[in-house]
Amino acid sequence: MKRNVFTLWQCFCLFLFDYLMLVMTNLYIPRTTKTPDIFFDLEMGNFEIKGRSIPENSVDFYSQVMQWLDEYEKAPNETTLLSVKLEYFNTSSSKCLIDIFRRLEKLHDQSTQVEVHWYFETEDDDMKESGEDFRDLVKMPVILHEISNNISEQMS
C-alpha cells in the first residue's frame, strides 16, 4: 500500500510541475481600437507592443503584462528585446510603459542583455520625443528607429 501512495504522490508532483511550466507561456493580448497588440515570446525573448494605447484604465489593462514580467524576471532569457511601435498613447499608458521599462531595466542590471527598440514615423516629433524621454529615464539601451511609412503598415 505504501508503494501505491508513493507512486500517487509522484504522479501528483509531476502533474504539478507540468502545470507550473504551462503557467509561464507566451503572452498575447490582441489589439482593440483602444489597446495595443501585445505579444511577448517567452522562448525567443522577443516582446512587441504595437498599435494605439488609450485604454479607459491603463493600470488594469497592463496589469497582466506586469504580472507576466514579474514571472519572466525569475528565469529570463539571456537576451530580451522589446519593440514598441505605437501610433499614439495617453498619459496613463505612459506611466505603464515606464513600469515595463523599469522591470526590463532591472533585468539589464542583473546581467541580462536587454534592448528596447522605439519606432516612430518621420513626421511624428511627439513620438520621437517620447522615445528620447524614455531613453533618458532608464539605464539600458533604447534605440530609436525612424520609419518613413505609416507605422500602421508596420503592424501587419
C-alpha positions in Angstrom: 0.0 0.0 0.0 2.8 2.4 0.8 4.3 1.9 -2.6 1.0 2.9 -4.3 0.8 6.1 -2.2 4.3 7.0 -3.1 3.5 6.4 -6.8 0.4 8.5 -6.4 2.5 11.3 -4.8 5.0 11.1 -7.7 2.2 11.5 -10.2 0.8 14.4 -8.3 4.3 16.1 -8.2 4.8 15.5 -11.9 1.3 16.9 -12.6 2.0 20.0 -10.5 5.4 20.5 -12.2 3.8 20.3 -15.7 1.0 22.7 -14.6 3.5 25.3 -13.3 5.5 25.0 -16.5 2.4 25.7 -18.5 1.5 28.8 -16.5 4.5 30.7 -17.9 3.7 30.8 -21.6 3.8 33.4 -24.2 1.7 36.5 -23.6 -0.7 37.6 -26.3 -3.3 40.3 -25.9 -5.0 41.2 -29.2 -5.4 44.8 -30.1 -8.6 46.7 -30.0 -9.4 50.2 -31.2 -8.1 51.5 -27.8 -5.5 49.0 -26.8 -2.3 47.7 -28.4 -1.4 44.3 -29.7 0.9 42.8 -27.2 3.0 39.7 -27.9 5.7 38.5 -25.6 7.5 35.5 -26.9 8.9 33.6 -23.9 11.2 31.2 -25.7 12.8 33.9 -28.0 12.8 36.8 -25.5 11.2 39.0 -28.2 8.5 41.3 -26.9 6.3 43.6 -29.0 3.8 46.3 -28.3 2.1 47.9 -31.3 -0.9 49.9 -32.1 -2.7 52.5 -30.1 -2.7 52.7 -26.3 -5.6 54.7 -24.9 -7.4 52.2 -22.6 -10.1 53.5 -20.2 -8.0 52.1 -17.3 -4.3 51.6 -18.3 -3.3 50.1 -15.0 -5.9 47.5 -15.3 -5.1 46.8 -19.0 -1.3 46.5 -18.4 -1.7 44.5 -15.1 -1.5 41.2 -17.0 1.7 42.4 -18.7 3.2 43.4 -15.3 2.3 40.1 -13.8 3.9 38.2 -16.7 7.1 40.3 -16.5 7.3 39.6 -12.7 7.3 35.8 -13.6 9.7 36.3 -16.5 12.1 38.0 -14.2 12.6 34.7 -12.3 14.0 33.0 -15.3 14.7 35.4 -18.1 16.4 34.7 -21.4 20.0 35.8 -21.9 18.7 38.4 -24.4 15.4 40.3 -24.2 14.3 42.6 -27.0 11.2 44.9 -26.7 9.9 46.5 -29.9 7.5 49.4 -29.3 5.5 50.5 -32.4 2.8 52.8 -31.1 0.7 55.2 -33.2 -0.3 57.1 -30.0 -0.5 56.6 -26.3 -2.2 58.6 -23.5 -0.6 59.8 -20.3 -1.7 56.9 -18.2 -0.3 54.5 -20.7 3.0 56.4 -20.5 3.2 55.5 -16.8 2.6 51.8 -17.6 5.3 51.9 -20.3 7.7 53.3 -17.8 6.8 50.5 -15.4 7.5 48.0 -18.2 10.8 49.7 -18.9 11.8 49.7 -15.2 11.2 45.9 -15.0 13.3 45.4 -18.0 16.0 47.7 -16.6 16.1 45.6 -13.5 16.8 42.6 -15.7 19.5 44.6 -17.5 21.1 45.4 -14.2 21.2 41.6 -13.4 23.3 40.9 -16.5 20.5 40.1 -18.9 21.1 41.8 -22.3 18.1 44.0 -22.8 17.3 46.4 -25.7 14.2 48.5 -26.4 13.5 49.5 -30.0 11.3 52.5 -30.2 9.7 53.1 -33.6 8.3 56.4 -34.8 7.1 57.9 -38.0 9.3 60.6 -39.8 6.8 63.4 -39.2 5.9 62.4 -35.7 8.0 64.6 -33.4 5.9 63.8 -30.3 6.6 60.0 -30.6 10.3 60.7 -31.3 10.5 62.9 -28.2 8.7 60.3 -26.1 11.2 57.7 -27.2 14.0 60.1 -26.3 12.4 60.8 -22.9 12.1 57.1 -22.1 15.7 56.6 -23.2 16.8 59.3 -20.7 14.8 57.7 -17.9 16.3 54.2 -18.0 19.8 52.8 -17.9 19.6 50.4 -20.7 19.8 50.7 -24.5 16.7 52.4 -26.0 17.3 52.6 -29.8 15.1 55.0 -31.8 14.1 53.9 -35.3 12.6 56.5 -37.7 10.3 54.9 -40.3 9.2 56.7 -43.4 5.9 55.0 -44.0 2.8 54.8 -41.8 3.5 52.9 -38.6 0.1 51.2 -39.0 1.5 49.5 -42.1 4.3 48.0 -40.0 1.8 46.3 -37.8 0.6 43.5 -40.0 
